[in-house]
Amino acid sequence: MASFVGSFEHTLDDKGRLILPAAFRAKLAEGAFVTPLDHCLAILPADEFDRMADSLEHQVSTGDVDVNALRAFASKADQIVPDSQGRVRLLPHLREMAGLDRSVIVIGMLRRIEVWDPQRWNDVSPVGSEKLADAIERGHGLGPR
């Protein structure tokens, strides 16, 4: 499993390309997928994209998820390969879906990378910190043993 961690402030260039944080580049050298997810863009290594696709296909086959969710996942995704400078393209329609302009926040989300509009990130980040504190307090395996 590729472990992506950390938070980075970045800027998209005039062509809508993102320079990946150096710590993430090697893990995506063979390519990845970009897809909208939860008010941001997710950059998924191929194995994680396949895992999510398999999960959605299974849920569709069991009737737990509508087939249109799978259609949305696949049709909105874009396959990318970082260039020699570690840049990846973020297509205009994907940037628009995520509300991305020039400044972005890139976060590691363990199995994926998320690219956020700074204001959207500022809205959700404190909620995440609060939920983490609650989880640690309840002893869900995140605190010291």
N, C-alpha and C positions, 0 to 999 in steps of 0.2 A: 504494500500500500504506500503510495506517495503521500508523505506528510507535509502539507502546506500550512505554515503558521506565520504569524506576524501581521502587521498592518503598515501600509506604505502609502504616502501621498505621491501621486503621479499626475502627469499632464498628457492628454492626447495630443498628437501632432495635427497639422493641418489636414492630413489625409485620414484622420480618425484612427490612427495606429497607437497602440499602447506599448511602451517599452516594459517588458516584464521585469519584476524585481530579479536581481541576479540569483538569489537563492532559489527561484522557481524555474529558471531557464532549463537546466539540465533535465529536469523531470518532464519537460514538455518538448524536448528536442525532436522527438519522433512525430509530434503532432498532437492535436487536441481538438476539442469541440467547444464552441461558444453557444450558449442557449440562455434565453431569459428565464429567471427563476426568482421568485419572491422579491420583486421590485428592484432587482439588480441583474447583472449578467454573470453567469457561471461559466468558468473555463474548466472543462473536465478533461483529464487525461483519457485516452481512448478506452482503457479498461474500466474506468469509472462510468463513462458514457454508456458502454456496453452493459455494465451492471444495472444502471438505472433503466435502460431500455428493456432489458430482460425482465426486471421487476414490473415495469409498466405492462409489458406484454402478458405476463402471468396474471396480473390483476385484471386486465381486460378479459382474458380467457375465462377467468372465474366469475366474471360479472361484477367484481368489486369496483372497477373503474370503467367509466365510459370510454369507448374507443376514440372519441374526440380528444381526450387528454393525450393519448399516444400520438395522434395526428399532430396536435399542437407541439408536442415535444420534438418530434422528428422534423416537421416542416419549418420550424423556426430556428433550428440548429444550423451552425455553419462550421465546416471543418477548416482548421487553421494549422499552419506550421510556422513557428517563429523564424524570422530571417536571421542573417548572420549577426545582426545587432540586437537580437532578442526582441524584435518588434512583432506584434500580431495585429492583424486588422480587426476592427470592430465595425461591422457593416452599419450603414446609416439607420436602417430600420431597427436593428438591435439596440443601437445607442439611444434611439428615440424611445423604445419600449422601456428602457432602464432610466430614462431621464438624464442621460449623460451629456455633458457639454465638454468643456476643456479640462477642468480639474476633476480628478477622480481619486477615490480611496480604493486601494487593492488590499484585500485581506486574505489570509490563509484560512481555509475552512476544512482542515485535515485532508479530505479526499479531493477537494476542489479549491479553486480560487474564485473569489467573488469580486466584482468590480462595481463600486457604488458611487452614486452621486454624493458628494460630501454632505449635503443637507439631509438626504434620506438616511445616510449612515449615522449622522448625529442624532436623528430621531430614533433609530433602532438600537444603537450601541448601548445607551444607558439601560434599556430594557433588558438586553442580554446580560449585562453585568449584574443586574438585580436578580435575574433568573439563575445565574451561576451561583451567586451568594446563597439563594434559597436552596439550590440543589446540594451545595456543600453542607449547609446547615442541616438538611434532612438526612445527610449521610448516604447519598446515592453513590458511594464509591469514589467520590472525587476528592474527599478530604484525606488528611493523614491517617495512617493505620496504626 
